[in-house]
């Protein structure tokens, strides 16, 4: 799952019966969750947009994952 160059790392929580995600490859902790893939994707996009808006309001450059950080499995 990607949006504006950000990639989601996704796990499933049996305890909560939720898909839980966070932005991968950056130090800032940006999390989101959903009960379905559609809800997870909507919340992921909202989280990325909120992160970018917050960085802009704080006059802070958003962190970006570099191509060297990518690992494929």
C-alpha angles and dihedrals in degrees: 000000000000137000128177091345096311121118127207125228106207133195134171121235113210090189094057099026088229139126106235124197143176136183109272127222101020131096094226110091110233114169136179138166143193143182092228136030090250092052091045091051093048091049091046092055091046090050093051092047091047091049092051092046092049092050090050092050090050092046087238126140111242115240116249130197112242122225089246089062093061118107124182125211 
